[in-house]
Amino acid sequence: MTDSEDSATGTSRIRTLTEKGEIYQVEPLEEQLSSAQRAWGKQMNNVSNVIVDSSNVDVLKGERSFLETKMEILNAANERLYESREENFNDKREVLAKFDSLECEHIH
């Protein structure tokens, strides 16, 4: 029965992903998270350098604001990856643990 036949008869089919299909969906999300993490880390270094090298408060405020934006992007990427893990609680716990350590570093 095709999807159009399913919708015509009112029945629905629950799709389950194969392991390969799940990997195909999760890999881009992991890459987005990794990219956001690298960007956040670079900005964190920029803020550290400005603190050491500059006495201009406005420059520091601008860099801090940019760092907050990078953290928001990182948070959004983490949430998308977390939501993609559906029923796999161990993977969800791992995603949360990684993000918690980054968040602690961001706060301090």
N, C-alpha and C positions, 0 to 999 in steps of 0.2 A: 504494500500500500504506500503511495507517495504522500508527501506532506500535503499536497492539495486535496487528495482524497481524504486524508485525516481531518482536515479542517472542514470538509464538506459533510462528513459523517458525525462530526462533533467529538471524535476521540482524539487524544493527543498522545504522542509518543515521547517518552522521556529519553533524551539523548545522554549517553554517557561517553566521556572521552576515553580514548585509548591512552596508554602511557605516552606514546609518541605525540598524540594530539595535545595532551596536557603540556608536554615539554614545548611544543610549538607555540602554545599560548603564553606560557610563563617566561620563556627566554627573552622576548622583547621587553617585558616588564622588568626583568632582572637587569637588563642592559640599561633601561631608563633610570633605574635606581642607582646603578653603578655610575652612570654619567652624572647624575645629580649629586652623588656623593663626591665625585672628583671635583666638580665645580664648587661645591660648598667648601671642600678642603682647600682649594686654591684661594678662595675668598677669605677663608680663615687665616691663611698665611699672609694675605694682603693686609688684613686688619692688624695682625701682629707686627708687620713691617711698618705700618703707619704709626702705630703706638711708639715704636722704637725711634723712627726717623723723623717724625713730624711733631711740631708743637701746635699745628693748626687744628683747632677743634672742629671746624666745619668739614675738613677733609675726613677726619675720623668719623664724624656723624654720617657722612655720605657713605663711607665704606661699611659702617655698621648697618646702615639701612639696606645696602646691597647684600650684606651677609644675611640679614633677616629674610630677604626675598629668596635667596638661595636655599635657606632652610625651609621656607614654605614649599618650594618646588620639590625639595627632598622629601618632605612630609607627604605631599600628594603622590609622589612616585611610590613611596612606601605603602600608602593606603591602597593604591591600585594593586600592588603585588600581594598585600595581605588579603584583600578581597578575592583575588584569583585563586587562593589556596583552598577555597570552599570547605570541604570536610576534613582536610588533613591538618589536625590540630598541632602535630609536632612541627610541621612546616610553618604554621602560623606563629607558634611560640618562637621559633628560630628567627623569623622575620621581625617580630617584636623585640627580641633581645638585641639584635643588631642595631635596630633603630634607637632603642633606649640608650645604648652606649654612645651613639652619635649625639643624641639629644643632651646627654649629660655633659659631653665635651663642649657642645654649643653653649650651654648655660654657664659653664665655668670658663 
